Amino acid sequence: MRQQSLQKWTRRAATAATLALAGFGLTCAGASSPPAPGRPPPGPSTVEDRAREREAQRIYGAAEDAFGEADFATADSLAGALAEEYPDTRWVGPALLLSAEVALELNEPERARSTASRYLRLYRASDPQRAPGLIVVARVLHLEGRTLEAADSLLATSLEPGADRDAAAQLARQVVSELGLGEIDTLVARWPAGHLLRSVFDVERASLLLAAGHSEEGREVAERALGLEPLEPERDRARSIASGELETEQWRPIIGAILPLSGPLAAYGRMAEEGIRLAIDEYNERHFDAVTLIVRDDADQFDRAGDLVRELERLGAVAIVGPLRSEGLEVVARRRRDRDLVVVSPTAPENLSFERNTFSLFSTTERVTRGARALAAFAVRDLQIDYFGVMYPSTQEGRSQFAAFADAVRARGGDIVGSVAYDDTATTFQEPLAYLDMFNPQAIYAPASRARDVIVLAPQFSFYGMRGVQVLGDAEWSEPEVLRLVEPRFINGTVISTFLHRSSTSLRWQEFVEMYEREYRKGLQGSLVPALAYDATRLILAALPWGFPRRSAIARSFRDIRGLPGATGIFSVESGAITRRPFILQFKDRELLPAYEELQAGAAGNEREPGR
């Protein structure tokens, strides 16, 4: 939740001030004009008016309690009903503010903006009670990624010392951490030096100057900021910078890692640490601001991960790699204090239900379904196949692959004429193949759980007389042992979808393998864990902004990553998940080649054939 304790305190202070200013006669703008400034309206004069005030107060209290318990649906319903049914009471303003905050929690920025506008219409332009509504507007702009506009909105808000200033300062710290030095210079140039939030922007400017090596100018800016009587966080930072206590080297970014270095998964934890250190060393060789790595051992006990993430936050970590398991990742997502802290697991099978800025490179849903959809699209569009059979392992992952493939086929006008699940421990596939053969499919999609299943399955298509059927496979078909152990006559022409095309120059797989073997003097032994940990770290490093990196700036930059080549794929961050670009490949004489190019080469050969 968005630091609700501070919000609740801020809202109560704003409510108290609203009631003190407005008395008992505050009305909705649509009902009557607001009272003249300095002349509080008369209180309720009848028994009925006082009864309505008490009922409105009761409803507001219930709505506020529901908000504090994260029951946003109830809070929304109660606050909305109060604003509509009791517009002539003093509680309408607080109710509208609460409704706007609920809309923000529900990620409905347009409704938050609209509700804040209703609140603002209750007051004249010079009324200090407009400040809470203007802060909500700034929060909406920030949520929409309009950071400069959010900063302008804050600096345009008339603030007095108190709760509103504290809430605005908290938001200003988030906003300014996402700005560069030039943007801050532009902002402060157009707003008066006496504004109560100006010190937030000036101290961040001093920090960035220091981080960039302009120590003298940074100290001068910090000294000026101290003259503005800044709040405590800015005051302490400004004093440290102005006194020369902080130097550029103390601003080295810290990345934390939570790994099982002991316990049953210790071998995997050590492999992950090797990949992380490779990425850190590679980055530090190329950048002036070297990154520091702090590794903590969760011993594969996911309940320890919460304490470890708190420790890493206190030490100043700007992002975290790990944990390896979904349970640990979920604990870290819930227990971190700062929701802007980016957490990337190299191997957690699932993370879609976790909070924002929590990612996994190995999410089953993303890894499995995206490849199946891409393969289905290619088969219908480019191979011009209409009728498909599907045989899939009877596992959750197999069922997900089947569902994604079938949905993509049907969406493009194709048809699944037959489907069958098989036991992923099977050694013969006569029955599922004979069953699918009854439907005369043009192609059979056959995902597998392991490469060894492919080695057993691939020859059986020919053995059981299905030579004329186009075979389609998933990433397990691309494993090196499949290319090495399956005879080309059994597998040539098979088309697959995979994220890891080891021989592609688009990826950094070969570079990673060479670095790993050179650094650790051993091979990968068939494990992707070091490479996945390397890629998870490179994604974080790619998001480090210029100057001293704040967590919120890293989180924003991380969400903008597109087409980053890694060892195990080409990565983007979309809709709150890490995605990889699928490669559609075709087997040809112990090689995997781009299927589209092979298709074009075949079409060109057919065109030349009549002239031979």
Secondary structure, DSSP 4 states (H G I P E B T S, - for coil): ---HHHHHHHHHHHHHHHHHHHTT----TTTSPPPPTT-PPP---SHHHHHHHHHHHHHHHHHHHHHHTT-HHHHHHHHHHHHHH-TTSTTHHHHHHHHHHHHHHTT-HHHHHHHHHHHHTTS-TT-GGGHHHHHHHHHHHHHTT-HHHHHHHHHTS---TTHHHHHHHHHHHHHHTT--HHHHHHHHHTS-TTSTTHHHHHHHHHHHHHHTT-HHHHHHHHHHHHTT---HHHHHHHHHHHTT---GGGG--EEEEEE-SSSTTHHHHHHHHHHHHHHHHHHHHH-SSPPEEEEEE-TT-GGGHHHHHHHHHHTTEEEEE--SSHHHHHHHHHH-S-TT-EEEESS-S--TTS-TTEEETT-HHHHHHHHHHHHHHHHHHTS---EEEEEEESSHHHHHHHHHHHHHHHHTT-EEEEEEEE-TT-S--HHHHHHHHTT--SEEE---SSHHHHHHHHHHHHHTT-TTSEEEE-GGGGSHHHHHHS-HHHHTT-EEEES--TT-TTSSHHHHHHHHHHHHSS--TT--HHHHHHHHHHHHHHTPPSSSPPHHHHHHHHHT--SEE-SS-EEEEETTEEEEPPEEEEE-SS-EEEHHHHHHHHHHHHHHGGG-
